[in-house]
């Protein structure tokens, strides 16, 4: 993706995702948002940005319920995103989709999904369509660790491997499917090892390291584009907040949370880029200010936008 | 007009649409080399090749989900679920995905896909291969549901379904595949949502669809012999349902008998019955539906689970006396 070619841009988009999510938490507290179904991806920014940075314009991605980061990394208009969170008609989906279904096909996003794992066969079908039309695009299919225990995971990976489809499956393993830890739900906790059941490459990557995620995904995307078939990547990460805004995460310890926060993907990368002399502390500060400006404008836009008319519920059911 | 079977009519519809539009492709279990469990797709693999006639693994959720993904990226897939009973394995992709994507994205994407399947009794296929589950789909905004009863309607509606911009559930009946009937030589596209009066009459209307329509037509002939002029309305589409045609017939005769193979409780007969009373409150309405039972294997058990011609005649006479 052209807008994610430099280290500074990787950092900027990670910071934008983080601050967007924090703004959502704030707006939620003010009662500004539609509902409580907001699944924040704070902590997982390196995975969203690193995987999407490996794509080219024209490629596709299927998203899921924790999908704000995907949209932002794709270069979404923050105003239209915020308006959708507010349930306003100026939002990406006219207030009809909300946080869980926010998507824009023009950005290559095939749709976000409220059903765990449901995007996997859809992305797989899209990859088949690319092959059918002789296209060179690749489909990125991210999902959480919970999704690997859905039947469609198996059905889709088997099919994609069989046909060597141009698709990259990414397990964003934040280690909890709602409240249930991977250790309590899954017999083999190294999730990437499932790739061997389909005879495809399985890769493990540190999901808190944006450059590592980018490198691993890039190789997988190139393989897919060359016609060598799918890859299953496990990007191990952590969500700092609960499952949604109604979850205080009583199922894990504060010590565990602190341990992961020590490896914060954004702070880590800021440090790295300053050490390399690519940016200064002052640049980071400026980025932060620019982001706050973007978010303030987005909140203003969303706040001032009209709600849909009640009658709009009857529109867009059929094309 | 040419004579052909229901099976051949659907195949010809698929063939013509695949010739016309190279975005149209088929996917499903055993549809290629084997030609489909009921041989509807026989010969299409040789004509169009394995990319466009795709034999899938036994993965119903993948079949439905992949069709959604293919449709999103610009193809016009026709997915086959071998028996309607197997849709339980694919329901999320149909109900939560195919039906919702257009709305959830604020109208930005379309899902122009067809899901072909077949249901119904008549082959002693027992409890898990004989059901009439159409009500599940009829209940879902975002889907269209068609159930043709004749070869001409089957061909005209499969073509319309493929050209539709929305997900269409196309439900065939396993007991109709060998039925022969006239099919127009020239191209005919039958509008989804339009019912058809299969027999005119003035004393009584029978509303039905799919294979049960033929039992109703046969009952209507017998009633006619007894001097009862019976109209038979074939709904053809269950979603959208042709309220105008229902109203017209109910107003004309004032007495409506609803007949479905699908079982009674919360079934399609309940919906049709309710619509008649809403549209024409003064009409007298009765219904005969499949029994609320699990379908048995033995032909005797199977037969007793669905409405018979005798039951229809009896109910019609009772309705006339009321």
Interface residues (C-beta under 8 A of the other chain):
Chain A: X60 X62 X91 X92 X93 X94 X95 X96 X97 X101 X103 X104 X105 X106 X110 X111 X113 X114 X115 X118 X120 X121 X122 X123 X124 X125 X126 X127 X128 X129 X130 X131 X132 X133 X151 X152 X155 X156 X158 X159 X162 X315 X316 X317 X318 X319
Chain B: X25 X51 X52 X54 X56 X57 X59 X61 X62 X64 X65 X66 X67 X68 X69 X70 X71 X72 X73 X74 X75 X77 X92 X93 X96 X97 X101 X102 X103 X104 X105 X106 X107 X108 X109 X110 X111 X112 X141 X142 X144 X165 X166
